[in-house]
């Protein structure tokens, strides 16, 4: 029993796959930016804290 798949149906599936793939890439990039900022803030804060306290002790 062979399935008859139209060219239009295949094009529609390909377009959907491309769109979903693109959305996944965009979502991943956004998550990477958020993670980078979330990890940088405590580092910068701690560095400033050390700088301020070291400067005062001199």
C-alpha positions in Angstrom: 0.0 0.0 0.0 1.8 3.1 -1.3 1.1 6.5 0.1 0.5 9.3 -2.5 2.0 12.5 -1.1 1.5 15.6 -3.1 4.3 18.0 -3.9 2.3 20.8 -2.2 2.0 18.7 1.0 5.8 18.1 1.0 6.5 21.8 0.4 4.2 22.7 3.3 5.9 20.3 5.6 9.3 21.6 4.6 8.2 25.2 5.2 6.9 24.3 8.6 10.2 22.5 9.5 12.2 25.5 8.4 10.1 27.9 10.4 10.2 25.7 13.5 14.0 25.3 13.2 14.4 29.1 12.8 12.2 29.7 15.9 14.3 27.2 17.8 17.5 29.0 16.9 16.1 32.4 17.9 14.8 31.0 21.3 18.3 29.4 21.9 20.0 32.7 21.2 17.7 34.6 23.5 18.3 32.0 26.3 22.1 32.3 25.8 21.9 36.1 26.2 19.8 35.9 29.3 22.1 33.3 30.8 25.2 35.4 30.0 23.7 38.5 31.6 22.5 36.5 34.6 26.0 35.1 35.2 27.8 38.4 34.6 25.9 40.5 37.1 27.1 38.7 40.2 30.6 38.6 38.9 30.7 42.4 38.2 29.0 43.1 41.5 31.6 41.0 43.4 34.4 42.6 41.5 33.2 46.1 42.3 32.8 45.0 46.0 36.4 43.9 46.1 37.6 47.0 44.4 35.8 49.3 46.7 37.0 47.5 49.9 40.5 47.1 48.6 40.7 50.8 47.7 39.5 51.8 51.2 42.0 49.6 52.9 45.0 51.3 51.2 
